[in-house]
Amino acid sequence: MGVMVNQKFKIKNSDATLHNVHATPKINTEFNFAQPVKEQVNEKSFDKPEVPVRFMCNVHAWMFAYVGVFDHPYFAVTDKEGNFKISGVPNGKYTVEAYHVKTHRDGPGVSKEITVNGDTKADFTIELKK
Ligand SMILES: [Cu+2]
């Protein structure tokens, strides 16, 4: 998911299993806490832009998440087909950057220069390494 700098977001344990929420940023402040109770909610934020911040669960090695922290509101997460939409972008020239967790764990992503003029389309190709 994506958040803005200093935007509060909620981390919720939806099941009755102990989980551990361990954010491992390189620029922001690391945090690491347990969520032993079902429906437990913790609120957090990051105070600097950083893409991506990796989250892991130290109890279950297969559980992880990535959070992009931005100093602007123009970001999106793709759907299952890889489609995305960023709304409300003023007309002008921009660099759009795309990340995939399998290839850009440590950033940077694939970037493209675009000119936004009303509805504008930008396609990316990201090749997964084996
Ligand atoms: Cu877990």
Backbone and ligand atoms as CSV (ligand in chain L), in Angstrom:
chain,resi,resn,atom,element,x,y,z
A,1,MET,N,N,0.837,-1.181,0.000
A,1,MET,CA,C,0.000,0.000,0.000
A,1,MET,C,C,0.876,1.236,0.000
A,2,GLY,N,N,0.270,2.367,-0.231
A,2,GLY,CA,C,0.981,3.626,-0.182
A,2,GLY,C,C,0.375,4.542,0.860
A,3,VAL,N,N,1.218,5.330,1.475
A,3,VAL,CA,C,0.769,6.344,2.441
A,3,VAL,C,C,1.586,7.608,2.195
A,4,MET,N,N,1.098,8.706,2.732
A,4,MET,CA,C,1.862,9.943,2.666
A,4,MET,C,C,2.678,10.102,3.951
A,5,VAL,N,N,3.728,10.875,3.864
A,5,VAL,CA,C,4.533,11.207,5.041
A,5,VAL,C,C,3.602,11.752,6.133
A,6,ASN,N,N,3.778,11.230,7.325
A,6,ASN,CA,C,3.009,11.614,8.523
A,6,ASN,C,C,1.535,11.213,8.485
A,7,GLN,N,N,1.117,10.474,7.465
A,7,GLN,CA,C,-0.259,9.969,7.437
A,7,GLN,C,C,-0.357,8.770,8.376
A,8,LYS,N,N,-1.353,8.797,9.264
A,8,LYS,CA,C,-1.525,7.661,10.168
A,8,LYS,C,C,-2.227,6.527,9.433
A,9,PHE,N,N,-1.747,5.307,9.662
A,9,PHE,CA,C,-2.401,4.130,9.102
A,9,PHE,C,C,-2.553,3.096,10.203
A,10,LYS,N,N,-3.557,2.220,10.017
A,10,LYS,CA,C,-3.873,1.228,11.039
A,10,LYS,C,C,-3.361,-0.140,10.622
A,11,ILE,N,N,-2.798,-0.848,11.587
A,11,ILE,CA,C,-2.332,-2.216,11.386
A,11,ILE,C,C,-3.200,-3.084,12.290
A,12,LYS,N,N,-3.941,-4.027,11.682
A,12,LYS,CA,C,-4.927,-4.795,12.437
A,12,LYS,C,C,-4.637,-6.290,12.352
A,13,ASN,N,N,-4.752,-6.962,13.477
A,13,ASN,CA,C,-4.689,-8.420,13.512
A,13,ASN,C,C,-6.113,-8.943,13.357
A,14,SER,N,N,-6.391,-9.614,12.233
A,14,SER,CA,C,-7.751,-10.075,11.970
A,14,SER,C,C,-8.026,-11.483,12.465
A,15,ASP,N,N,-7.025,-12.173,12.982
A,15,ASP,CA,C,-7.275,-13.532,13.476
A,15,ASP,C,C,-6.773,-13.695,14.908
A,16,ALA,N,N,-7.034,-14.846,15.494
A,16,ALA,CA,C,-6.712,-15.081,16.902
A,16,ALA,C,C,-5.320,-15.693,17.070
A,17,THR,N,N,-4.413,-15.334,16.188
A,17,THR,CA,C,-3.051,-15.859,16.221
A,17,THR,C,C,-2.085,-14.728,16.531
A,18,LEU,N,N,-1.054,-15.037,17.301
A,18,LEU,CA,C,-0.013,-14.041,17.570
A,18,LEU,C,C,0.729,-13.697,16.284
A,19,HIS,N,N,0.797,-12.420,15.972
A,19,HIS,CA,C,1.647,-11.933,14.889
A,19,HIS,C,C,2.573,-10.868,15.449
A,20,ASN,N,N,3.582,-10.589,14.678
A,20,ASN,CA,C,4.576,-9.600,15.053
A,20,ASN,C,C,4.698,-8.645,13.876
A,21,VAL,N,N,4.568,-7.376,14.131
A,21,VAL,CA,C,4.621,-6.378,13.061
A,21,VAL,C,C,5.980,-5.700,13.124
A,22,HIS,N,N,6.806,-6.009,12.134
A,22,HIS,CA,C,8.188,-5.543,12.148
A,22,HIS,C,C,8.454,-4.760,10.864
A,23,ALA,N,N,8.477,-3.438,10.980
A,23,ALA,CA,C,8.809,-2.582,9.835
A,23,ALA,C,C,10.312,-2.380,9.825
A,24,THR,N,N,10.930,-2.592,8.652
A,24,THR,CA,C,12.394,-2.511,8.553
A,24,THR,C,C,12.810,-1.442,7.535
A,25,PRO,N,N,12.479,-0.174,7.818
A,25,PRO,CA,C,12.882,0.900,6.896
A,25,PRO,C,C,14.381,1.158,6.954
A,26,LYS,N,N,14.895,1.831,5.925
A,26,LYS,CA,C,16.308,2.214,5.913
A,26,LYS,C,C,16.469,3.687,6.270
A,27,ILE,N,N,15.422,4.484,6.053
A,27,ILE,CA,C,15.484,5.926,6.321
A,27,ILE,C,C,14.629,6.279,7.534
A,28,ASN,N,N,13.432,5.739,7.596
A,28,ASN,CA,C,12.535,6.006,8.715
A,28,ASN,C,C,12.939,5.192,9.941
A,29,THR,N,N,12.183,5.350,11.021
A,29,THR,CA,C,12.484,4.652,12.265
A,29,THR,C,C,11.842,3.266,12.262
A,30,GLU,N,N,12.652,2.261,12.542
A,30,GLU,CA,C,12.176,0.885,12.621
A,30,GLU,C,C,11.192,0.733,13.777
A,31,PHE,N,N,10.190,-0.122,13.607
A,31,PHE,CA,C,9.361,-0.516,14.754
A,31,PHE,C,C,9.070,-1.995,14.678
A,32,ASN,N,N,8.735,-2.549,15.840
A,32,ASN,CA,C,8.625,-3.993,15.981
A,32,ASN,C,C,7.783,-4.259,17.216
A,33,PHE,N,N,6.577,-4.777,17.022
A,33,PHE,CA,C,5.716,-5.043,18.176
A,33,PHE,C,C,4.857,-6.270,17.914
A,34,ALA,N,N,4.341,-6.853,18.980
A,34,ALA,CA,C,3.504,-8.044,18.883
A,34,ALA,C,C,2.040,-7.644,18.791
A,35,GLN,N,N,1.281,-8.470,18.072
A,35,GLN,CA,C,-0.177,-8.315,18.029
A,35,GLN,C,C,-0.797,-9.661,18.430
A,36,PRO,N,N,-0.890,-9.925,19.734
A,36,PRO,CA,C,-1.391,-11.223,20.194
A,36,PRO,C,C,-2.914,-11.351,20.196
A,37,VAL,N,N,-3.625,-10.232,20.107
A,37,VAL,CA,C,-5.073,-10.254,20.334
A,37,VAL,C,C,-5.823,-10.041,19.021
A,38,LYS,N,N,-6.833,-10.872,18.760
A,38,LYS,CA,C,-7.679,-10.677,17.584
A,38,LYS,C,C,-8.327,-9.296,17.644
A,39,GLU,N,N,-8.370,-8.640,16.513
A,39,GLU,CA,C,-8.940,-7.294,16.357
A,39,GLU,C,C,-8.056,-6.193,16.956
A,40,GLN,N,N,-6.866,-6.549,17.419
A,40,GLN,CA,C,-5.946,-5.518,17.917
A,40,GLN,C,C,-5.574,-4.573,16.771
A,41,VAL,N,N,-5.617,-3.282,17.033
A,41,VAL,CA,C,-5.271,-2.279,16.025
A,41,VAL,C,C,-4.197,-1.365,16.593
A,42,ASN,N,N,-3.156,-1.161,15.831
A,42,ASN,CA,C,-2.100,-0.210,16.204
A,42,ASN,C,C,-2.010,0.846,15.108
A,43,GLU,N,N,-1.796,2.075,15.516
A,43,GLU,CA,C,-1.694,3.165,14.559
A,43,GLU,C,C,-0.240,3.608,14.443
A,44,LYS,N,N,0.215,3.782,13.219
A,44,LYS,CA,C,1.607,4.178,12.983
A,44,LYS,C,C,1.670,5.201,11.857
A,45,SER,N,N,2.833,5.804,11.686
A,45,SER,CA,C,3.096,6.683,10.545
A,45,SER,C,C,4.608,6.721,10.337
A,46,PHE,N,N,5.004,7.239,9.178
A,46,PHE,CA,C,6.431,7.443,8.888
A,46,PHE,C,C,6.633,8.921,8.604
A,47,ASP,N,N,7.776,9.465,9.023
A,47,ASP,CA,C,7.957,10.915,8.877
A,47,ASP,C,C,8.890,11.312,7.728
A,48,LYS,N,N,9.316,10.342,6.921
A,48,LYS,CA,C,10.155,10.679,5.757
A,48,LYS,C,C,9.725,9.841,4.554
A,49,PRO,N,N,9.862,10.393,3.332
A,49,PRO,CA,C,9.556,9.585,2.149
A,49,PRO,C,C,10.518,8.400,2.051
A,50,GLU,N,N,9.977,7.243,1.697
A,50,GLU,CA,C,10.814,6.048,1.521
A,50,GLU,C,C,10.010,5.002,0.768
A,51,VAL,N,N,10.571,4.521,-0.341
A,51,VAL,CA,C,9.891,3.502,-1.144
A,51,VAL,C,C,10.890,2.432,-1.530
A,52,PRO,N,N,10.647,1.201,-1.174
A,52,PRO,CA,C,9.570,0.723,-0.313
A,52,PRO,C,C,10.068,0.498,1.117
A,53,VAL,N,N,9.141,0.457,2.057
A,53,VAL,CA,C,9.449,0.006,3.420
A,53,VAL,C,C,8.936,-1.423,3.540
A,54,ARG,N,N,9.817,-2.325,3.935
A,54,ARG,CA,C,9.421,-3.724,4.048
A,54,ARG,C,C,8.898,-4.007,5.456
A,55,PHE,N,N,7.779,-4.705,5.522
A,55,PHE,CA,C,7.208,-5.172,6.785
A,55,PHE,C,C,7.318,-6.692,6.804
A,56,MET,N,N,7.612,-7.229,7.968
A,56,MET,CA,C,7.613,-8.674,8.084
A,56,MET,C,C,6.982,-9.097,9.403
A,57,CYS,N,N,6.639,-10.369,9.479
A,57,CYS,CA,C,6.137,-10.963,10.718
A,57,CYS,C,C,7.198,-11.961,11.153
A,58,ASN,N,N,7.766,-11.748,12.337
A,58,ASN,CA,C,8.834,-12.633,12.802
A,58,ASN,C,C,8.313,-13.983,13.286
A,59,VAL,N,N,6.995,-14.096,13.446
A,59,VAL,CA,C,6.409,-15.378,13.853
A,59,VAL,C,C,6.193,-16.273,12.631
A,60,HIS,N,N,5.784,-15.671,11.536
A,60,HIS,CA,C,5.488,-16.425,10.315
A,60,HIS,C,C,6.349,-15.868,9.180
A,61,ALA,N,N,7.353,-16.612,8.806
A,61,ALA,CA,C,8.366,-16.111,7.868
A,61,ALA,C,C,7.804,-15.773,6.493
A,62,TRP,N,N,6.641,-16.341,6.146
A,62,TRP,CA,C,6.067,-16.091,4.818
A,62,TRP,C,C,5.219,-14.821,4.770
A,63,MET,N,N,5.029,-14.179,5.906
A,63,MET,CA,C,4.178,-12.981,5.935
A,63,MET,C,C,5.029,-11.728,5.766
A,64,PHE,N,N,4.678,-10.936,4.782
A,64,PHE,CA,C,5.390,-9.676,4.568
A,64,PHE,C,C,4.481,-8.687,3.842
A,65,ALA,N,N,4.888,-7.445,3.824
A,65,ALA,CA,C,4.154,-6.396,3.112
A,65,ALA,C,C,5.138,-5.302,2.738
A,66,TYR,N,N,4.765,-4.517,1.750
A,66,TYR,CA,C,5.577,-3.366,1.360
A,66,TYR,C,C,4.703,-2.115,1.403
A,67,VAL,N,N,5.266,-1.057,1.954
A,67,VAL,CA,C,4.547,0.210,2.053
A,67,VAL,C,C,5.414,1.297,1.430
A,68,GLY,N,N,4.851,2.028,0.487
A,68,GLY,CA,C,5.535,3.183,-0.083
A,68,GLY,C,C,5.137,4.426,0.698
A,69,VAL,N,N,6.117,5.223,1.091
A,69,VAL,CA,C,5.846,6.451,1.849
A,69,VAL,C,C,6.224,7.634,0.955
A,70,PHE,N,N,5.256,8.479,0.639
A,70,PHE,CA,C,5.440,9.531,-0.366
A,70,PHE,C,C,5.228,10.918,0.241
A,71,ASP,N,N,5.911,11.907,-0.371
A,71,ASP,CA,C,5.710,13.295,0.049
A,71,ASP,C,C,4.681,13.989,-0.841
A,72,HIS,N,N,3.875,13.207,-1.567
A,72,HIS,CA,C,2.804,13.734,-2.431
A,72,HIS,C,C,1.690,12.680,-2.485
A,73,PRO,N,N,0.499,13.064,-2.939
A,73,PRO,CA,C,-0.629,12.105,-2.919
A,73,PRO,C,C,-0.789,11.288,-4.193
A,74,TYR,N,N,0.189,11.314,-5.104
A,74,TYR,CA,C,0.005,10.692,-6.417
A,74,TYR,C,C,0.692,9.329,-6.483
A,75,PHE,N,N,-0.002,8.318,-5.983
A,75,PHE,CA,C,0.521,6.958,-6.016
A,75,PHE,C,C,-0.656,5.990,-6.106
A,76,ALA,N,N,-0.365,4.762,-6.477
A,76,ALA,CA,C,-1.409,3.746,-6.592
A,76,ALA,C,C,-0.777,2.373,-6.447
A,77,VAL,N,N,-1.606,1.402,-6.078
A,77,VAL,CA,C,-1.208,-0.001,-6.079
A,77,VAL,C,C,-1.980,-0.669,-7.203
A,78,THR,N,N,-1.304,-1.478,-7.984
A,78,THR,CA,C,-1.972,-2.118,-9.121
A,78,THR,C,C,-2.970,-3.172,-8.650
A,79,ASP,N,N,-3.947,-3.467,-9.537
A,79,ASP,CA,C,-4.865,-4.569,-9.251
A,79,ASP,C,C,-4.238,-5.889,-9.726
A,80,LYS,N,N,-5.006,-6.973,-9.705
A,80,LYS,CA,C,-4.477,-8.291,-10.068
A,80,LYS,C,C,-3.933,-8.331,-11.489
A,81,GLU,N,N,-4.520,-7.519,-12.379
A,81,GLU,CA,C,-4.073,-7.500,-13.780
A,81,GLU,C,C,-2.945,-6.497,-14.013
A,82,GLY,N,N,-2.558,-5.775,-12.992
A,82,GLY,CA,C,-1.486,-4.797,-13.147
A,82,GLY,C,C,-1.972,-3.411,-13.543
A,83,ASN,N,N,-3.288,-3.202,-13.500
A,83,ASN,CA,C,-3.830,-1.883,-13.844
A,83,ASN,C,C,-3.742,-0.943,-12.648
A,84,PHE,N,N,-3.546,0.309,-12.938
A,84,PHE,CA,C,-3.540,1.308,-11.868
A,84,PHE,C,C,-4.100,2.617,-12.394
A,85,LYS,N,N,-4.548,3.464,-11.466
A,85,LYS,CA,C,-5.067,4.778,-11.831
A,85,LYS,C,C,-4.657,5.766,-10.753
A,86,ILE,N,N,-4.097,6.869,-11.170
A,86,ILE,CA,C,-3.744,7.939,-10.241
A,86,ILE,C,C,-4.581,9.148,-10.641
A,87,SER,N,N,-5.453,9.566,-9.760
A,87,SER,CA,C,-6.399,10.637,-10.089
A,87,SER,C,C,-5.929,11.982,-9.554
A,88,GLY,N,N,-6.436,13.034,-10.193
A,88,GLY,CA,C,-6.225,14.384,-9.697
A,88,GLY,C,C,-4.849,14.964,-9.958
A,89,VAL,N,N,-4.106,14.374,-10.888
A,89,VAL,CA,C,-2.758,14.882,-11.175
A,89,VAL,C,C,-2.879,16.129,-12.057
A,90,PRO,N,N,-2.354,17.259,-11.638
A,90,PRO,CA,C,-2.398,18.454,-12.491
A,90,PRO,C,C,-1.617,18.219,-13.788
A,91,ASN,N,N,-2.049,18.843,-14.867
A,91,ASN,CA,C,-1.318,18.726,-16.133
A,91,ASN,C,C,0.129,19.174,-15.946
A,92,GLY,N,N,1.035,18.488,-16.632
A,92,GLY,CA,C,2.444,18.851,-16.527
A,92,GLY,C,C,3.331,17.657,-16.790
A,93,LYS,N,N,4.621,17.851,-16.640
A,93,LYS,CA,C,5.589,16.775,-16.868
A,93,LYS,C,C,5.929,16.101,-15.541
A,94,TYR,N,N,5.994,14.778,-15.582
A,94,TYR,CA,C,6.260,13.994,-14.371
A,94,TYR,C,C,7.163,12.802,-14.689
A,95,THR,N,N,7.766,12.295,-13.650
A,95,THR,CA,C,8.422,10.997,-13.725
A,95,THR,C,C,7.563,10.022,-12.930
A,96,VAL,N,N,7.096,8.978,-13.617
A,96,VAL,CA,C,6.314,7.941,-12.949
A,96,VAL,C,C,7.248,6.781,-12.674
A,97,GLU,N,N,7.166,6.256,-11.473
A,97,GLU,CA,C,8.040,5.155,-11.108
A,97,GLU,C,C,7.183,3.957,-10.696
A,98,ALA,N,N,7.559,2.767,-11.180
A,98,ALA,CA,C,6.817,1.546,-10.859
A,98,ALA,C,C,7.742,0.563,-10.136
A,99,TYR,N,N,7.183,-0.107,-9.136
A,99,TYR,CA,C,7.946,-1.066,-8.339
A,99,TYR,C,C,7.245,-2.414,-8.357
A,100,HIS,N,N,8.018,-3.463,-8.322
A,100,HIS,CA,C,7.470,-4.807,-8.123
A,100,HIS,C,C,8.235,-5.457,-6.984
A,101,VAL,N,N,7.520,-6.079,-6.071
A,101,VAL,CA,C,8.183,-6.621,-4.879
A,101,VAL,C,C,9.225,-7.688,-5.206
A,102,LYS,N,N,9.070,-8.360,-6.335
A,102,LYS,CA,C,10.033,-9.413,-6.686
A,102,LYS,C,C,11.329,-8.858,-7.271
A,103,THR,N,N,11.283,-7.622,-7.778
A,103,THR,CA,C,12.475,-7.085,-8.442
A,103,THR,C,C,12.977,-5.777,-7.848
A,104,HIS,N,N,12.158,-5.095,-7.072
A,104,HIS,CA,C,12.554,-3.775,-6.572
A,104,HIS,C,C,12.434,-3.688,-5.055
A,105,ARG,N,N,12.841,-4.731,-4.370
A,105,ARG,CA,C,12.752,-4.724,-2.911
A,105,ARG,C,C,13.502,-3.565,-2.285
A,106,ASP,N,N,14.602,-3.194,-2.888
A,106,ASP,CA,C,15.418,-2.132,-2.322
A,106,ASP,C,C,15.346,-0.859,-3.152
A,107,GLY,N,N,14.382,-0.782,-4.096
A,107,GLY,CA,C,14.284,0.372,-4.963
A,107,GLY,C,C,15.568,0.508,-5.769
A,108,PRO,N,N,15.719,1.378,-6.721
A,108,PRO,CA,C,14.604,2.129,-7.309
A,108,PRO,C,C,13.821,1.249,-8.269
A,109,GLY,N,N,12.690,1.740,-8.701
A,109,GLY,CA,C,11.852,0.988,-9.629
A,109,GLY,C,C,12.190,1.315,-11.067
A,110,VAL,N,N,11.232,1.058,-11.944
A,110,VAL,CA,C,11.348,1.395,-13.359
A,110,VAL,C,C,10.678,2.747,-13.544
A,111,SER,N,N,11.368,3.679,-14.199
A,111,SER,CA,C,10.770,5.009,-14.305
A,111,SER,C,C,10.505,5.405,-15.750
A,112,LYS,N,N,9.588,6.332,-15.916
A,112,LYS,CA,C,9.193,6.803,-17.243
A,112,LYS,C,C,8.811,8.279,-17.133
A,113,GLU,N,N,9.305,9.066,-18.098
A,113,GLU,CA,C,8.921,10.479,-18.157
A,113,GLU,C,C,7.603,10.581,-18.909
A,114,ILE,N,N,6.641,11.280,-18.336
A,114,ILE,CA,C,5.362,11.448,-19.031
A,114,ILE,C,C,4.899,12.895,-18.953
A,115,THR,N,N,4.048,13.258,-19.900
A,115,THR,CA,C,3.377,14.554,-19.854
A,115,THR,C,C,1.897,14.289,-19.638
A,116,VAL,N,N,1.367,14.773,-18.534
A,116,VAL,CA,C,-0.053,14.606,-18.232
A,116,VAL,C,C,-0.809,15.763,-18.858
A,117,ASN,N,N,-1.829,15.401,-19.656
A,117,ASN,CA,C,-2.711,16.393,-20.264
A,117,ASN,C,C,-4.100,15.765,-20.298
A,118,GLY,N,N,-4.856,15.946,-19.232
A,118,GLY,CA,C,-6.127,15.244,-19.094
A,118,GLY,C,C,-5.865,13.769,-18.842
A,119,ASP,N,N,-6.752,12.902,-19.394
A,119,ASP,CA,C,-6.545,11.462,-19.226
A,119,ASP,C,C,-5.278,11.043,-19.966
A,120,THR,N,N,-4.328,10.494,-19.252
A,120,THR,CA,C,-3.035,10.141,-19.830
A,120,THR,C,C,-2.708,8.715,-19.430
A,121,LYS,N,N,-2.123,7.969,-20.345
A,121,LYS,CA,C,-1.823,6.563,-20.095
A,121,LYS,C,C,-0.315,6.349,-20.023
A,122,ALA,N,N,0.125,5.541,-19.085
A,122,ALA,CA,C,1.543,5.174,-18.981
A,122,ALA,C,C,1.618,3.681,-18.723
A,123,ASP,N,N,2.277,2.962,-19.620
A,123,ASP,CA,C,2.430,1.514,-19.449
A,123,ASP,C,C,3.882,1.199,-19.048
A,124,PHE,N,N,4.024,0.180,-18.241
A,124,PHE,CA,C,5.348,-0.264,-17.792
A,124,PHE,C,C,5.521,-1.737,-18.072
A,125,THR,N,N,6.732,-2.112,-18.375
A,125,THR,CA,C,7.075,-3.526,-18.463
A,125,THR,C,C,8.155,-3.811,-17.429
A,126,ILE,N,N,7.877,-4.753,-16.568
A,126,ILE,CA,C,8.846,-5.148,-15.548
A,126,ILE,C,C,9.127,-6.633,-15.747
A,127,GLU,N,N,10.375,-6.952,-15.997
A,127,GLU,CA,C,10.727,-8.357,-16.186
A,127,GLU,C,C,11.158,-8.962,-14.868
A,128,LEU,N,N,10.534,-10.080,-14.515
A,128,LEU,CA,C,10.876,-10.763,-13.274
A,128,LEU,C,C,12.099,-11.634,-13.503
A,129,LYS,N,N,13.073,-11.452,-12.617
A,129,LYS,CA,C,14.284,-12.286,-12.711
A,129,LYS,C,C,14.011,-13.628,-12.079
A,130,LYS,N,N,14.679,-14.646,-12.589
A,130,LYS,CA,C,14.471,-15.981,-12.023
A,130,LYS,C,C,15.544,-16.318,-11.017
L,1,CU,CU,CU,2.234,-13.628,11.435
